Amino acid sequence: MTTEYDDIINLPHHTSRNHPRMTMEQRAAQFAPFAALTGHGAAIEETARLNAQSFEE
């Protein structure tokens, strides 16, 4: 059985001659400004606070 990617599946991973590989920290920093769930952490903290209050009462 052959697939359309059989000709490239076993090729070595490309390594640029011009750009060094990024560290994990650099890669993470590249996406840090993007926050798809803005305010999600605050919502979780508020829910936890309200639940803690209900257990205390």
CHARMM-style PDB file with segment names, atoms N, HN, CA, C and O in Angstrom:
ATOM      1  N   MET     1       0.846  -1.176   0.000  1.00  0.00      PROA
ATOM      2  CA  MET     1       0.000   0.000   0.000  1.00  0.00      PROA
ATOM      3  C   MET     1       0.897   1.247   0.000  1.00  0.00      PROA
ATOM      4  O   MET     1       1.808   1.358   0.821  1.00  0.00      PROA
ATOM      5  N   THR     2       0.647   2.146  -0.888  1.00  0.00      PROA
ATOM      6  HN  THR     2      -0.092   2.056  -1.555  1.00  0.00      PROA
ATOM      7  CA  THR     2       1.437   3.373  -0.960  1.00  0.00      PROA
ATOM      8  C   THR     2       0.540   4.569  -0.681  1.00  0.00      PROA
ATOM      9  O   THR     2      -0.664   4.555  -0.939  1.00  0.00      PROA
ATOM     10  N   THR     3       1.171   5.598  -0.148  1.00  0.00      PROA
ATOM     11  HN  THR     3       2.149   5.610   0.061  1.00  0.00      PROA
ATOM     12  CA  THR     3       0.444   6.835   0.120  1.00  0.00      PROA
ATOM     13  C   THR     3       1.146   7.970  -0.604  1.00  0.00      PROA
ATOM     14  O   THR     3       2.234   7.789  -1.150  1.00  0.00      PROA
ATOM     15  N   GLU     4       0.528   9.133  -0.608  1.00  0.00      PROA
ATOM     16  HN  GLU     4      -0.356   9.280  -0.164  1.00  0.00      PROA
ATOM     17  CA  GLU     4       1.105  10.257  -1.334  1.00  0.00      PROA
ATOM     18  C   GLU     4       2.367  10.823  -0.680  1.00  0.00      PROA
ATOM     19  O   GLU     4       3.066  11.630  -1.293  1.00  0.00      PROA
ATOM     20  N   TYR     5       2.668  10.413   0.550  1.00  0.00      PROA
ATOM     21  HN  TYR     5       2.100   9.757   1.047  1.00  0.00      PROA
ATOM     22  CA  TYR     5       3.840  10.937   1.251  1.00  0.00      PROA
ATOM     23  C   TYR     5       4.978   9.930   1.359  1.00  0.00      PROA
ATOM     24  O   TYR     5       5.970  10.206   2.032  1.00  0.00      PROA
ATOM     25  N   ASP     6       4.867   8.792   0.728  1.00  0.00      PROA
ATOM     26  HN  ASP     6       4.060   8.568   0.181  1.00  0.00      PROA
ATOM     27  CA  ASP     6       5.908   7.769   0.811  1.00  0.00      PROA
ATOM     28  C   ASP     6       7.261   8.273   0.333  1.00  0.00      PROA
ATOM     29  O   ASP     6       8.294   7.817   0.822  1.00  0.00      PROA
ATOM     30  N   ASP     7       7.274   9.209  -0.616  1.00  0.00      PROA
ATOM     31  HN  ASP     7       6.435   9.579  -1.014  1.00  0.00      PROA
ATOM     32  CA  ASP     7       8.542   9.688  -1.159  1.00  0.00      PROA
ATOM     33  C   ASP     7       9.283  10.627  -0.205  1.00  0.00      PROA
ATOM     34  O   ASP     7      10.479  10.853  -0.388  1.00  0.00      PROA
ATOM     35  N   ILE     8       8.606  11.181   0.811  1.00  0.00      PROA
ATOM     36  HN  ILE     8       7.634  10.997   0.960  1.00  0.00      PROA
ATOM     37  CA  ILE     8       9.272  12.122   1.712  1.00  0.00      PROA
ATOM     38  C   ILE     8       9.310  11.660   3.163  1.00  0.00      PROA
ATOM     39  O   ILE     8       9.954  12.305   3.991  1.00  0.00      PROA
ATOM     40  N   ILE     9       8.653  10.587   3.484  1.00  0.00      PROA
ATOM     41  HN  ILE     9       8.130  10.063   2.812  1.00  0.00      PROA
ATOM     42  CA  ILE     9       8.488  10.193   4.891  1.00  0.00      PROA
ATOM     43  C   ILE     9       9.815   9.859   5.569  1.00  0.00      PROA
ATOM     44  O   ILE     9       9.943  10.081   6.773  1.00  0.00      PROA
ATOM     45  N   ASN    10      10.789   9.347   4.862  1.00  0.00      PROA
ATOM     46  HN  ASN    10      10.685   9.167   3.883  1.00  0.00      PROA
ATOM     47  CA  ASN    10      12.047   8.944   5.488  1.00  0.00      PROA
ATOM     48  C   ASN    10      13.194   9.903   5.206  1.00  0.00      PROA
ATOM     49  O   ASN    10      14.350   9.555   5.447  1.00  0.00      PROA
ATOM     50  N   LEU    11      12.909  11.089   4.706  1.00  0.00      PROA
ATOM     51  HN  LEU    11      11.970  11.371   4.510  1.00  0.00      PROA
ATOM     52  CA  LEU    11      13.958  12.072   4.472  1.00  0.00      PROA
ATOM     53  C   LEU    11      14.427  12.673   5.798  1.00  0.00      PROA
ATOM     54  O   LEU    11      13.642  12.773   6.741  1.00  0.00      PROA
ATOM     55  N   PRO    12      15.700  13.075   5.879  1.00  0.00      PROA
ATOM     56  CA  PRO    12      16.182  13.705   7.120  1.00  0.00      PROA
ATOM     57  C   PRO    12      15.536  15.073   7.319  1.00  0.00      PROA
ATOM     58  O   PRO    12      15.145  15.734   6.357  1.00  0.00      PROA
ATOM     59  N   HSD    13      15.431  15.483   8.568  1.00  0.00      PROA
ATOM     60  HN  HSD    13      15.749  14.946   9.349  1.00  0.00      PROA
ATOM     61  CA  HSD    13      14.846  16.780   8.908  1.00  0.00      PROA
ATOM     62  C   HSD    13      15.744  17.894   8.391  1.00  0.00      PROA
ATOM     63  O   HSD    13      16.965  17.827   8.529  1.00  0.00      PROA
ATOM     64  N   HSD    14      15.147  18.908   7.804  1.00  0.00      PROA
ATOM     65  HN  HSD    14      14.155  18.962   7.693  1.00  0.00      PROA
ATOM     66  CA  HSD    14      15.917  20.030   7.262  1.00  0.00      PROA
ATOM     67  C   HSD    14      16.535  20.857   8.387  1.00  0.00      PROA
ATOM     68  O   HSD    14      15.877  21.150   9.385  1.00  0.00      PROA
ATOM     69  N   THR    15      17.793  21.228   8.220  1.00  0.00      PROA
ATOM     70  HN  THR    15      18.328  20.991   7.409  1.00  0.00      PROA
ATOM     71  CA  THR    15      18.486  22.121   9.147  1.00  0.00      PROA
ATOM     72  C   THR    15      19.011  23.305   8.337  1.00  0.00      PROA
ATOM     73  O   THR    15      19.737  23.124   7.360  1.00  0.00      PROA
ATOM     74  N   SER    16      18.644  24.497   8.744  1.00  0.00      PROA
ATOM     75  HN  SER    16      18.053  24.644   9.538  1.00  0.00      PROA
ATOM     76  CA  SER    16      19.044  25.703   8.034  1.00  0.00      PROA
ATOM     77  C   SER    16      20.532  25.970   8.195  1.00  0.00      PROA
ATOM     78  O   SER    16      21.103  25.759   9.265  1.00  0.00      PROA
ATOM     79  N   ARG    17      21.149  26.436   7.123  1.00  0.00      PROA
ATOM     80  HN  ARG    17      20.685  26.608   6.254  1.00  0.00      PROA
ATOM     81  CA  ARG    17      22.547  26.845   7.181  1.00  0.00      PROA
ATOM     82  C   ARG    17      22.664  28.277   7.696  1.00  0.00      PROA
ATOM     83  O   ARG    17      23.714  28.674   8.201  1.00  0.00      PROA
ATOM     84  N   ASN    18      21.586  29.055   7.567  1.00  0.00      PROA
ATOM     85  HN  ASN    18      20.733  28.733   7.157  1.00  0.00      PROA
ATOM     86  CA  ASN    18      21.620  30.478   7.903  1.00  0.00      PROA
ATOM     87  C   ASN    18      21.097  30.806   9.298  1.00  0.00      PROA
ATOM     88  O   ASN    18      21.516  31.797   9.897  1.00  0.00      PROA
ATOM     89  N   HSD    19      20.209  30.005   9.809  1.00  0.00      PROA
ATOM     90  HN  HSD    19      19.868  29.200   9.323  1.00  0.00      PROA
ATOM     91  CA  HSD    19      19.567  30.312  11.096  1.00  0.00      PROA
ATOM     92  C   HSD    19      19.817  29.185  12.096  1.00  0.00      PROA
ATOM     93  O   HSD    19      19.470  28.035  11.829  1.00  0.00      PROA
ATOM     94  N   PRO    20      20.410  29.502  13.239  1.00  0.00      PROA
ATOM     95  CA  PRO    20      20.615  28.456  14.252  1.00  0.00      PROA
ATOM     96  C   PRO    20      19.273  28.018  14.849  1.00  0.00      PROA
ATOM     97  O   PRO    20      18.293  28.763  14.824  1.00  0.00      PROA
ATOM     98  N   ARG    21      19.252  26.815  15.376  1.00  0.00      PROA
ATOM     99  HN  ARG    21      20.047  26.209  15.397  1.00  0.00      PROA
ATOM    100  CA  ARG    21      18.029  26.305  15.994  1.00  0.00      PROA
ATOM    101  C   ARG    21      17.673  27.131  17.219  1.00  0.00      PROA
ATOM    102  O   ARG    21      18.554  27.581  17.952  1.00  0.00      PROA
ATOM    103  N   MET    22      16.386  27.329  17.438  1.00  0.00      PROA
ATOM    104  HN  MET    22      15.670  26.964  16.843  1.00  0.00      PROA
ATOM    105  CA  MET    22      15.921  28.085  18.601  1.00  0.00      PROA
ATOM    106  C   MET    22      15.944  27.190  19.828  1.00  0.00      PROA
ATOM    107  O   MET    22      15.696  25.988  19.737  1.00  0.00      PROA
ATOM    108  N   THR    23      16.246  27.788  20.984  1.00  0.00      PROA
ATOM    109  HN  THR    23      16.448  28.765  21.058  1.00  0.00      PROA
ATOM    110  CA  THR    23      16.154  27.044  22.233  1.00  0.00      PROA
ATOM    111  C   THR    23      14.676  26.885  22.588  1.00  0.00      PROA
ATOM    112  O   THR    23      13.823  27.565  22.017  1.00  0.00      PROA
ATOM    113  N   MET    24      14.377  26.010  23.507  1.00  0.00      PROA
ATOM    114  HN  MET    24      15.070  25.457  23.970  1.00  0.00      PROA
ATOM    115  CA  MET    24      12.987  25.830  23.943  1.00  0.00      PROA
ATOM    116  C   MET    24      12.443  27.118  24.557  1.00  0.00      PROA
ATOM    117  O   MET    24      11.268  27.444  24.388  1.00  0.00      PROA
ATOM    118  N   GLU    25      13.305  27.850  25.272  1.00  0.00      PROA
ATOM    119  HN  GLU    25      14.259  27.585  25.410  1.00  0.00      PROA
ATOM    120  CA  GLU    25      12.877  29.107  25.875  1.00  0.00      PROA
ATOM    121  C   GLU    25      12.514  30.142  24.803  1.00  0.00      PROA
ATOM    122  O   GLU    25      11.528  30.865  24.940  1.00  0.00      PROA
ATOM    123  N   GLN    26      13.315  30.205  23.741  1.00  0.00      PROA
ATOM    124  HN  GLN    26      14.116  29.617  23.630  1.00  0.00      PROA
ATOM    125  CA  GLN    26      13.026  31.138  22.653  1.00  0.00      PROA
ATOM    126  C   GLN    26      11.724  30.775  21.949  1.00  0.00      PROA
ATOM    127  O   GLN    26      10.932  31.653  21.605  1.00  0.00      PROA
ATOM    128  N   ARG    27      11.506  29.492  21.737  1.00  0.00      PROA
ATOM    129  HN  ARG    27      12.148  28.779  22.016  1.00  0.00      PROA
ATOM    130  CA  ARG    27      10.271  29.055  21.080  1.00  0.00      PROA
ATOM    131  C   ARG    27       9.059  29.372  21.952  1.00  0.00      PROA
ATOM    132  O   ARG    27       8.026  29.807  21.441  1.00  0.00      PROA
ATOM    133  N   ALA    28       9.175  29.159  23.252  1.00  0.00      PROA
ATOM    134  HN  ALA    28      10.014  28.806  23.666  1.00  0.00      PROA
ATOM    135  CA  ALA    28       8.070  29.446  24.164  1.00  0.00      PROA
ATOM    136  C   ALA    28       7.778  30.937  24.204  1.00  0.00      PROA
ATOM    137  O   ALA    28       6.616  31.342  24.225  1.00  0.00      PROA
ATOM    138  N   ALA    29       8.825  31.757  24.215  1.00  0.00      PROA
ATOM    139  HN  ALA    29       9.770  31.428  24.199  1.00  0.00      PROA
ATOM    140  CA  ALA    29       8.645  33.207  24.270  1.00  0.00      PROA
ATOM    141  C   ALA    29       7.967  33.728  23.014  1.00  0.00      PROA
ATOM    142  O   ALA    29       7.280  34.748  23.058  1.00  0.00      PROA
ATOM    143  N   GLN    30       8.150  33.050  21.914  1.00  0.00      PROA
ATOM    144  HN  GLN    30       8.708  32.221  21.878  1.00  0.00      PROA
ATOM    145  CA  GLN    30       7.545  33.462  20.657  1.00  0.00      PROA
ATOM    146  C   GLN    30       6.024  33.416  20.742  1.00  0.00      PROA
ATOM    147  O   GLN    30       5.346  34.231  20.116  1.00  0.00      PROA
ATOM    148  N   PHE    31       5.483  32.478  21.507  1.00  0.00      PROA
ATOM    149  HN  PHE    31       6.034  31.816  22.016  1.00  0.00      PROA
ATOM    150  CA  PHE    31       4.044  32.308  21.600  1.00  0.00      PROA
ATOM    151  C   PHE    31       3.455  32.842  22.903  1.00  0.00      PROA
ATOM    152  O   PHE    31       2.237  32.810  23.078  1.00  0.00      PROA
ATOM    153  N   ALA    32       4.278  33.327  23.809  1.00  0.00      PROA
ATOM    154  HN  ALA    32       5.268  33.353  23.666  1.00  0.00      PROA
ATOM    155  CA  ALA    32       3.806  33.803  25.107  1.00  0.00      PROA
ATOM    156  C   ALA    32       2.797  34.939  25.010  1.00  0.00      PROA
ATOM    157  O   ALA    32       1.835  34.943  25.777  1.00  0.00      PROA
ATOM    158  N   PRO    33       2.966  35.910  24.100  1.00  0.00      PROA
ATOM    159  CA  PRO    33       1.998  37.009  24.049  1.00  0.00      PROA
ATOM    160  C   PRO    33       0.603  36.578  23.624  1.00  0.00      PROA
ATOM    161  O   PRO    33      -0.365  37.289  23.895  1.00  0.00      PROA
ATOM    162  N   PHE    34       0.475  35.439  22.968  1.00  0.00      PROA
ATOM    163  HN  PHE    34       1.262  34.862  22.748  1.00  0.00      PROA
ATOM    164  CA  PHE    34      -0.821  34.972  22.518  1.00  0.00      PROA
ATOM    165  C   PHE    34      -1.527  34.266  23.665  1.00  0.00      PROA
ATOM    166  O   PHE    34      -1.047  33.245  24.159  1.00  0.00      PROA
ATOM    167  N   ALA    35      -2.651  34.797  24.086  1.00  0.00      PROA
ATOM    168  HN  ALA    35      -3.041  35.626  23.685  1.00  0.00      PROA
ATOM    169  CA  ALA    35      -3.425  34.191  25.168  1.00  0.00      PROA
ATOM    170  C   ALA    35      -4.851  33.971  24.672  1.00  0.00      PROA
ATOM    171  O   ALA    35      -5.678  34.881  24.719  1.00  0.00      PROA
ATOM    172  N   ALA    36      -5.129  32.782  24.204  1.00  0.00      PROA
ATOM    173  HN  ALA    36      -4.457  32.043  24.165  1.00  0.00      PROA
ATOM    174  CA  ALA    36      -6.443  32.476  23.656  1.00  0.00      PROA
ATOM    175  C   ALA    36      -7.522  32.540  24.730  1.00  0.00      PROA
ATOM    176  O   ALA    36      -8.675  32.856  24.438  1.00  0.00      PROA
ATOM    177  N   LEU    37      -7.151  32.245  25.955  1.00  0.00      PROA
ATOM    178  HN  LEU    37      -6.214  31.989  26.192  1.00  0.00      PROA
ATOM    179  CA  LEU    37      -8.121  32.215  27.038  1.00  0.00      PROA
ATOM    180  C   LEU    37      -7.830  33.332  28.035  1.00  0.00      PROA
ATOM    181  O   LEU    37      -7.612  33.076  29.219  1.00  0.00      PROA
ATOM    182  N   THR    38      -7.827  34.550  27.557  1.00  0.00      PROA
ATOM    183  HN  THR    38      -8.004  34.758  26.595  1.00  0.00      PROA
ATOM    184  CA  THR    38      -7.571  35.693  28.414  1.00  0.00      PROA
ATOM    185  C   THR    38      -8.604  35.729  29.537  1.00  0.00      PROA
ATOM    186  O   THR    38      -9.807  35.660  29.287  1.00  0.00      PROA
ATOM    187  N   GLY    39      -8.130  35.836  30.759  1.00  0.00      PROA
ATOM    188  HN  GLY    39      -7.152  35.892  30.962  1.00  0.00      PROA
ATOM    189  CA  GLY    39      -9.024  35.892  31.907  1.00  0.00      PROA
ATOM    190  C   GLY    39      -9.407  34.530  32.463  1.00  0.00      PROA
ATOM    191  O   GLY    39     -10.092  34.449  33.482  1.00  0.00      PROA
ATOM    192  N   HSD    40      -8.974  33.465  31.810  1.00  0.00      PROA
ATOM    193  HN  HSD    40      -8.417  33.531  30.982  1.00  0.00      PROA
ATOM    194  CA  HSD    40      -9.345  32.121  32.267  1.00  0.00      PROA
ATOM    195  C   HSD    40      -8.772  31.832  33.654  1.00  0.00      PROA
ATOM    196  O   HSD    40      -9.453  31.261  34.505  1.00  0.00      PROA
ATOM    197  N   GLY    41      -7.522  32.226  33.877  1.00  0.00      PROA
ATOM    198  HN  GLY    41      -6.968  32.690  33.186  1.00  0.00      PROA
ATOM    199  CA  GLY    41      -6.902  32.003  35.184  1.00  0.00      PROA
ATOM    200  C   GLY    41      -7.638  32.744  36.287  1.00  0.00      PROA
ATOM    201  O   GLY    41      -7.821  32.210  37.381  1.00  0.00      PROA
ATOM    202  N   ALA    42      -8.064  33.976  36.007  1.00  0.00      PROA
ATOM    203  HN  ALA    42      -7.915  34.410  35.119  1.00  0.00      PROA
ATOM    204  CA  ALA    42      -8.807  34.759  37.001  1.00  0.00      PROA
ATOM    205  C   ALA    42     -10.158  34.116  37.291  1.00  0.00      PROA
ATOM    206  O   ALA    42     -10.615  34.119  38.434  1.00  0.00      PROA
ATOM    207  N   ALA    43     -10.795  33.569  36.269  1.00  0.00      PROA
ATOM    208  HN  ALA    43     -10.423  33.567  35.340  1.00  0.00      PROA
ATOM    209  CA  ALA    43     -12.082  32.907  36.462  1.00  0.00      PROA
ATOM    210  C   ALA    43     -11.939  31.659  37.332  1.00  0.00      PROA
ATOM    211  O   ALA    43     -12.798  31.377  38.167  1.00  0.00      PROA
ATOM    212  N   ILE    44     -10.874  30.929  37.136  1.00  0.00      PROA
ATOM    213  HN  ILE    44     -10.176  31.158  36.458  1.00  0.00      PROA
ATOM    214  CA  ILE    44     -10.622  29.734  37.949  1.00  0.00      PROA
ATOM    215  C   ILE    44     -10.370  30.130  39.395  1.00  0.00      PROA
ATOM    216  O   ILE    44     -10.896  29.506  40.317  1.00  0.00      PROA
ATOM    217  N   GLU    45      -9.560  31.174  39.592  1.00  0.00      PROA
ATOM    218  HN  GLU    45      -9.134  31.681  38.843  1.00  0.00      PROA
ATOM    219  CA  GLU    45      -9.277  31.634  40.955  1.00  0.00      PROA
ATOM    220  C   GLU    45     -10.552  32.106  41.650  1.00  0.00      PROA
ATOM    221  O   GLU    45     -10.748  31.824  42.832  1.00  0.00      PROA
ATOM    222  N   GLU    46     -11.412  32.811  40.941  1.00  0.00      PROA
ATOM    223  HN  GLU    46     -11.253  33.041  39.981  1.00  0.00      PROA
ATOM    224  CA  GLU    46     -12.673  33.285  41.530  1.00  0.00      PROA
ATOM    225  C   GLU    46     -13.572  32.117  41.895  1.00  0.00      PROA
ATOM    226  O   GLU    46     -14.187  32.123  42.961  1.00  0.00      PROA
ATOM    227  N   THR    47     -13.657  31.125  41.037  1.00  0.00      PROA
ATOM    228  HN  THR    47     -13.157  31.120  40.171  1.00  0.00      PROA
ATOM    229  CA  THR    47     -14.456  29.933  41.337  1.00  0.00      PROA
ATOM    230  C   THR    47     -13.913  29.213  42.561  1.00  0.00      PROA
ATOM    231  O   THR    47     -14.676  28.761  43.415  1.00  0.00      PROA
ATOM    232  N   ALA    48     -12.597  29.107  42.641  1.00  0.00      PROA
ATOM    233  HN  ALA    48     -11.977  29.474  41.947  1.00  0.00      PROA
ATOM    234  CA  ALA    48     -11.978  28.459  43.807  1.00  0.00      PROA
ATOM    235  C   ALA    48     -12.281  29.246  45.076  1.00  0.00      PROA
ATOM    236  O   ALA    48     -12.568  28.657  46.118  1.00  0.00      PROA
ATOM    237  N   ARG    49     -12.218  30.570  44.996  1.00  0.00      PROA
ATOM    238  HN  ARG    49     -11.985  31.049  44.150  1.00  0.00      PROA
ATOM    239  CA  ARG    49     -12.500  31.408  46.158  1.00  0.00      PROA
ATOM    240  C   ARG    49     -13.949  31.227  46.609  1.00  0.00      PROA
ATOM    241  O   ARG    49     -14.218  31.095  47.803  1.00  0.00      PROA
ATOM    242  N   LEU    50     -14.871  31.221  45.664  1.00  0.00      PROA
ATOM    243  HN  LEU    50     -14.653  31.329  44.694  1.00  0.00      PROA
ATOM    244  CA  LEU    50     -16.291  31.058  46.009  1.00  0.00      PROA
ATOM    245  C   LEU    50     -16.556  29.675  46.603  1.00  0.00      PROA
ATOM    246  O   LEU    50     -17.331  29.539  47.550  1.00  0.00      PROA
ATOM    247  N   ASN    51     -15.916  28.662  46.047  1.00  0.00      PROA
ATOM    248  HN  ASN    51     -15.286  28.773  45.278  1.00  0.00      PROA
ATOM    249  CA  ASN    51     -16.090  27.308  46.588  1.00  0.00      PROA
ATOM    250  C   ASN    51     -15.501  27.196  47.995  1.00  0.00      PROA
ATOM    251  O   ASN    51     -16.072  26.531  48.859  1.00  0.00      PROA
ATOM    252  N   ALA    52     -14.367  27.841  48.218  1.00  0.00      PROA
ATOM    253  HN  ALA    52     -13.902  28.381  47.516  1.00  0.00      PROA
ATOM    254  CA  ALA    52     -13.770  27.818  49.553  1.00  0.00      PROA
ATOM    255  C   ALA    52     -14.691  28.506  50.559  1.00  0.00      PROA
ATOM    256  O   ALA    52     -14.824  28.049  51.695  1.00  0.00      PROA
ATOM    257  N   GLN    53     -15.321  29.593  50.148  1.00  0.00      PROA
ATOM    258  HN  GLN    53     -15.213  29.964  49.226  1.00  0.00      PROA
ATOM    259  CA  GLN    53     -16.271  30.296  51.022  1.00  0.00      PROA
ATOM    260  C   GLN    53     -17.445  29.399  51.382  1.00  0.00      PROA
ATOM    261  O   GLN    53     -17.863  29.359  52.540  1.00  0.00      PROA
ATOM    262  N   SER    54     -17.983  28.675  50.398  1.00  0.00      PROA
ATOM    263  HN  SER    54     -17.643  28.707  49.458  1.00  0.00      PROA
ATOM    264  CA  SER    54     -19.152  27.839  50.665  1.00  0.00      PROA
ATOM    265  C   SER    54     -18.809  26.695  51.611  1.00  0.00      PROA
ATOM    266  O   SER    54     -19.675  26.258  52.369  1.00  0.00      PROA
ATOM    267  N   PHE    55     -17.576  26.195  51.592  1.00  0.00      PROA
ATOM    268  HN  PHE    55     -16.872  26.550  50.976  1.00  0.00      PROA
ATOM    269  CA  PHE    55     -17.172  25.152  52.516  1.00  0.00      PROA
ATOM    270  C   PHE    55     -16.985  25.683  53.926  1.00  0.00      PROA
ATOM    271  O   PHE    55     -17.190  24.958  54.899  1.00  0.00      PROA
ATOM    272  N   GLU    56     -16.597  26.946  54.039  1.00  0.00      PROA
ATOM    273  HN  GLU    56     -16.430  27.535  53.249  1.00  0.00      PROA
ATOM    274  CA  GLU    56     -16.381  27.549  55.336  1.00  0.00      PROA
ATOM    275  C   GLU    56     -17.711  27.849  56.038  1.00  0.00      PROA
ATOM    276  O   GLU    56     -17.782  27.836  57.267  1.00  0.00      PROA
ATOM    277  N   GLU    57     -18.740  28.113  55.272  1.00  0.00      PROA
ATOM    278  HN  GLU    57     -18.682  28.124  54.274  1.00  0.00      PROA
ATOM    279  CA  GLU    57     -20.035  28.514  55.867  1.00  0.00      PROA
ATOM    280  C   GLU    57     -20.796  27.355  56.431  1.00  0.00      PROA
ATOM    281  OT1 GLU    57     -21.893  27.535  56.960  1.00  0.00      PROA
TER     282      GLU     57
END
